[in-house]
Amino acid sequence: MKGRGCYHMSAALGIRREDKNRWERRVPLTPEHVLELKKNYGIETFIQPSDIRIFSEGAYQKAGAHVQESLTPSSVVFAVKEIPVNFFERGKTYVFFSHTIKGQKYNMPMLKKMMEMGCTLIDYERIVDRNGKRLVFFGRFAGLAGMIDTLWTFGQRLQWEQIDIPFREIKQTIHYKDLDEIKKHFTAIAKKIEMNGLPASLTPFIIGFSGYGNVSIGAQEILDVFPIKEIKPEEIESVVKNPSNKTIYKVVFKEEHIVEPILPGKKFDLQDYYQHPEGYRSTFERYIPSLTILMNCIFWGPQYPRLLTKDYVKKIFLRKEKPCLKVVGDISADVNGAIEFTEKTTSSDNPVFVYNPTADATKDGYEGDGIVVMAVDNLPCELPRESSQSFSEILLRFVPEIMNADFTVDDFNEVTLPIEIKNAVVLYQGKLTPAYYYINKYL
């Protein structure tokens, strides 16, 4: 044994090649942390070769990793996104974003295969603290890239509408070198707005954020580069009456702004809303007429009221006066979810579509009547280096204990794991653990 704690010299982990699409260049563990795991815990790493991975094979080899196609020598395989059904080895443990805990239909064949093969599944999404807050996440980077791509969308839309403002200079996230370059460019654009102001047709320029978690924080981090003033939802009306053309107004909506109890006289209670969402209705539409851009950053399930419905946007588009709302940055990207007219998710090479409410139809691109929707469903991969470094830094503290656990023990209750990881075990030896029995109804 070597390093801190009681860790097995023979422990070996695998890192799968990401191949969901050509934009997926992220890794769960960086070369720097692979080296640290080897030095401090004697953990060997086997990594599949990849032509697109953000860190080179040479960097991993220099860190002591074995670059090879087969991950058979490893007892635990780490990945980022979903794994093809023909990849799994019998009895092995896999750690990745499985996208199965909502019973997602498209991933049930993968889950069934894991069950057939007697695999153990640890899902990053369910590694949470005692308050349910996620501990291992890419959310901030989804927010960063989502805000950048939404502002690019806005710039392209305005150019099509022949409105000349500096936002048309913004590029998609994938066309910048890194986050530093993005922030420098946005700072230069911000100075132009401070100097020249915005056209009257865009004043007041109000951007609304639904939610206040990691995704929203990342999105706001980008917007805060510009000359912004944060206002409360109840201040929107006064801003509309007396706006500045050199300010972008930012408003963050929490649950109490979005819904109200159905029962007359009942006060809003956050825990009651989460436990009994059927007792609440949406009130969010009252803010929509004043927003220019809406950033959707909330977790949504079918039990919750929607933020924006097709019926509502059809009503506002049938009015004589055109609505202010031009773009929805749907970072959450739930198809027909909180934003009902998010008819599909998009990709980095085809990131937006226009939803025409009167025709109930979509058209790829940013041209045409309606609201432009940015719904890229894999946004953190647009900042692959920074997002991988941050993710690996967080994941690192859990890896030694995952590698040291004995996943051959028959009784799941006897497996020694940190409680945060144990609660994230969806499958154990091919069977759903008690917290996830409910997934049976989707299989």
Buried (B, 14 or more C-beta within 10 A) or exposed (E): EEBEEEBBEEBBBBBBBBBBBEBBBBBBBBBBBBBBBBEBBBBBBBBBEBEEBBBEBEBBEEBBBBBEEEBEEBBBBBBBBBBEBEBBBEBBBBBBBBBBBEBBEEBBEBBEBBBEBBBBBBBBBBBBEEEEEBBBBBBBBBBBBBBBBBBBBBBBBBBBEEBEBBBBEBBBBBEBEEBEEBBEBBEEBBEEBEEEBBEEEBBBBBBBBBBBBBBBBBBBBBBBBBBBEEBEBEEBEEBBEEBBBBBBBBBBBBBBBBBBBEEEEEEBBEEBBEEEBEBBEBBBBEBBBBBBBBBBBBEBEEEBBBBBBBEBBBEBBEEEEEBBBBBBBBBBBBEEBBBBBBBEEBEBEEBBBBBBBEEEBBBEBBEBBBBBBBBBBBBBBBBBBBBBBBBBEBBBEBBBBBBBBEBEEEEBEEBEBBEBBBBBBBBBBBEBBEBBEEBEEBE
